[in-house]
Amino acid sequence: MQIREQIRHYIAKNFLFDEKGFSHSDTTSFLSEGIVDSIGVLELVTFVGQEFGVSVDPAEITPENFDSVEQIAQYVERKRG
């Protein structure tokens, strides 16, 4: 499963409670759309660390890194080098 696909699946299941899938674009802002709140961001950080094997520095927990499928995927790709 590709990075973006894994993120979409996680968001759909854990935040939208929709087993059918993620129906938003990969650039949709989680915060602006009310998909994820501040506690949800922490859940996303934990998911990213465990699922993709990357260490997330607290300074990296920003909307630029964790506010959409695309941003998370790009973050993971940068961290993996």
C-alpha positions as CSV (number, residue, x, y, z in Angstrom):
1,M,0.0,0.0,0.0
2,Q,1.4,3.4,-0.9
3,I,2.0,6.1,1.7
4,R,-1.0,8.3,0.6
5,E,-3.3,5.3,0.5
6,Q,-2.3,4.3,4.0
7,I,-2.9,7.8,5.3
8,R,-6.3,8.1,3.5
9,H,-7.3,4.7,5.0
10,Y,-6.3,5.7,8.5
11,I,-8.1,9.1,8.4
12,A,-11.3,7.5,6.9
13,K,-11.4,4.8,9.5
14,N,-10.3,6.7,12.6
15,F,-11.6,10.2,12.1
16,L,-14.4,10.0,9.6
17,F,-15.5,6.6,10.7
18,D,-16.2,5.7,7.1
19,E,-15.2,2.2,5.9
20,K,-15.9,3.3,2.3
21,G,-12.8,5.4,2.2
22,F,-11.5,9.0,2.2
23,S,-13.7,11.1,-0.1
24,H,-11.7,14.3,0.1
25,S,-8.8,15.5,-2.0
26,D,-5.3,14.8,-0.8
27,T,-4.8,18.6,-0.3
28,T,-7.9,19.1,1.9
29,S,-7.0,20.7,5.2
30,F,-7.9,18.5,8.1
31,L,-8.0,21.4,10.5
32,S,-10.0,23.8,8.3
33,E,-12.6,21.1,7.4
34,G,-12.9,19.9,11.1
35,I,-11.7,16.4,10.2
36,V,-8.9,16.4,12.8
37,D,-8.7,18.5,16.0
38,S,-5.6,19.1,18.2
39,I,-5.9,15.8,19.9
40,G,-6.3,14.1,16.5
41,V,-3.0,15.7,15.4
42,L,-1.3,13.8,18.2
43,E,-2.9,10.6,17.1
44,L,-1.7,11.3,13.5
45,V,1.9,11.8,14.8
46,T,1.7,8.5,16.6
47,F,0.4,6.8,13.5
48,V,3.1,8.3,11.3
49,G,5.8,7.2,13.7
50,Q,4.6,3.7,14.0
51,E,3.3,3.0,10.5
52,F,6.2,4.6,8.6
53,G,9.0,4.1,11.1
54,V,10.0,7.7,11.3
55,S,10.9,9.7,14.4
56,V,8.8,12.9,14.7
57,D,10.5,15.7,16.5
58,P,8.1,17.9,18.5
59,A,9.2,21.0,16.5
60,E,8.0,19.2,13.3
61,I,4.4,18.9,14.6
62,T,3.1,21.8,12.5
63,P,0.2,22.3,10.1
64,E,2.8,22.4,7.3
65,N,3.6,18.7,8.0
66,F,0.3,17.3,9.4
67,D,-2.7,19.1,7.9
68,S,-3.5,17.0,4.8
69,V,-2.8,13.7,3.2
70,E,-0.4,15.3,0.8
71,Q,1.5,17.2,3.6
72,I,1.9,14.0,5.7
73,A,3.1,12.0,2.7
74,Q,5.6,14.6,1.7
75,Y,6.8,14.8,5.4
76,V,7.3,11.0,5.5
77,E,9.1,11.0,2.2
78,R,11.5,13.7,3.5
79,K,12.1,11.9,6.7
80,R,12.8,8.6,4.9
81,G,15.3,10.4,2.7
